[in-house]
Every structure is written in structure tokens, then in C-alpha cells.
Amino acid sequence: MYAVIKSGGKQYRVQEGEVIRLEKLGAEVGETVEFDQVLAVKNESGLKVGNPFLAEVKVQGRVLAQDKAKKIIVFKYKAKKNYRKKQGHRQPYTSVRIEKIIV
């Protein structure tokens, strides 16, 4: 069984027991989060697709960590113009373990 959820403007295909990285959520480590924007669910009876969401389906997960991703370097320059700009960025994320898909 799997579900397609929407979180942070992105769509994720999730299964029970899976650990996923989402855009930063406002939840503490150890809290339970519930995703009610479920776009599709596939189980033994077949595939159900929402229009745009399935009202009766929810996905529950537990927050494992609030962290930052690996640093990326943003380097801008213009050739022969003595313009150089170096910036670093670490994107915050929330690590969530999917516990239940409630159909």
C-alpha cells in the first residue's frame, strides 16, 4: 500500500515504515504529524485518485529530526569584470517516519 501526499508544495510517494525528508514543518521531534492532503492511495482494492484530494484518507507520521541539509556553494562571477560573490546555503528539513495510512 502506498499514498501520494502533498506537503510544502511538493508531492511525495510514501509507504508505511518509510523515512522521508520534507520541507521544514513546525513540529517538535517526537510529535505525530497528520497529512490530510492525500492525492492518491493504492491498496488491495485498487487505485483511488482524488479531485484534488481524498477526504477520507489520512497519513500519520512521527517527526524524527529537524535538521539542515548539506551545504551548497553558490558562486557567481562575471568574466573579466572582477566580480565574484560566494555564498553558502543549508536548506532546513524535517525527517518523518510514516506510521499509518488511514483509508
C-alpha positions as CSV (number, residue, x, y, z in Angstrom):
1,M,0.0,0.0,0.0
2,Y,1.2,3.5,-0.8
3,A,-0.1,7.0,-0.9
4,V,0.8,10.2,-2.7
5,I,0.7,13.2,-0.3
6,K,1.3,16.9,-0.7
7,S,3.5,18.8,1.7
8,G,5.4,22.1,1.3
9,G,4.3,22.5,-2.3
10,K,5.8,19.1,-3.3
11,Q,4.3,15.7,-3.8
12,Y,5.7,12.6,-2.1
13,R,5.0,8.9,-2.7
14,V,5.1,7.3,0.8
15,Q,4.7,3.8,2.3
16,E,4.3,2.7,5.9
17,G,7.6,2.5,7.7
18,E,9.4,4.7,5.2
19,V,11.5,7.7,6.3
20,I,11.2,10.8,4.2
21,R,12.7,14.3,4.2
22,L,10.1,17.1,3.9
23,E,10.3,20.9,3.8
24,K,10.6,22.2,7.4
25,L,7.4,21.6,9.4
26,G,6.5,23.4,12.6
27,A,6.5,20.3,14.8
28,E,8.9,19.1,17.6
29,V,10.9,15.9,17.5
30,G,8.8,13.0,18.6
31,E,5.5,14.6,17.8
32,T,2.9,13.0,15.5
33,V,2.0,14.8,12.3
34,E,-1.0,14.1,10.1
35,F,-1.1,14.8,6.4
36,D,-4.7,15.3,5.1
37,Q,-3.8,16.4,1.6
38,V,-3.7,12.9,0.1
39,L,-3.8,13.0,-3.7
40,A,-4.0,9.2,-4.4
41,V,-3.9,5.9,-2.5
42,K,-3.2,2.4,-3.8
43,N,-4.3,-0.6,-1.8
44,E,-5.6,-4.1,-2.3
45,S,-8.8,-2.8,-3.8
46,G,-7.1,-0.7,-6.4
47,L,-6.0,2.9,-7.0
48,K,-8.1,5.8,-5.8
49,V,-7.3,9.3,-7.1
50,G,-8.7,12.4,-5.5
51,N,-10.1,15.5,-7.2
52,P,-7.8,17.1,-6.0
53,F,-7.7,15.4,-2.5
54,L,-9.2,12.3,-0.9
55,A,-11.3,13.5,2.0
56,E,-11.5,10.1,3.9
57,V,-7.8,9.2,3.7
58,K,-5.1,10.5,6.1
59,V,-1.4,9.7,6.6
60,Q,0.2,9.8,10.0
61,G,3.9,10.1,10.7
62,R,6.3,10.8,13.5
63,V,8.9,13.5,13.4
64,L,12.4,12.0,13.8
65,A,14.6,15.1,13.3
66,Q,14.7,18.8,12.5
67,D,18.0,19.4,10.7
68,K,19.8,21.2,7.9
69,A,20.9,19.6,4.6
70,K,24.5,19.5,3.3
71,K,25.9,22.9,2.5
72,I,25.8,24.0,-1.2
73,I,28.0,26.8,-2.5
74,V,26.5,29.5,-4.7
75,F,29.3,31.2,-6.7
76,K,28.6,34.0,-9.1
77,Y,31.1,35.7,-11.2
78,K,31.5,37.8,-14.4
79,A,34.4,37.1,-16.6
80,K,37.0,39.9,-16.9
81,K,34.9,42.3,-14.6
82,N,36.4,41.5,-11.2
83,Y,33.0,40.4,-9.9
84,R,32.9,37.4,-7.6
85,K,30.3,36.5,-5.0
86,K,30.5,33.4,-2.9
87,Q,27.6,32.3,-0.7
88,G,26.7,29.2,1.2
89,H,23.3,27.8,1.9
90,R,21.9,24.9,4.1
91,Q,18.3,24.1,3.5
92,P,16.3,23.1,6.6
93,Y,14.3,19.9,6.5
94,T,12.2,17.7,8.7
95,S,12.7,13.9,8.7
96,V,9.5,12.0,9.2
97,R,8.8,8.3,9.5
98,I,5.4,7.3,8.0
99,E,3.5,5.2,10.6
100,K,0.0,4.7,9.2
101,I,-2.1,5.2,6.0
102,I,-5.7,5.5,7.2
103,V,-8.2,4.6,4.5
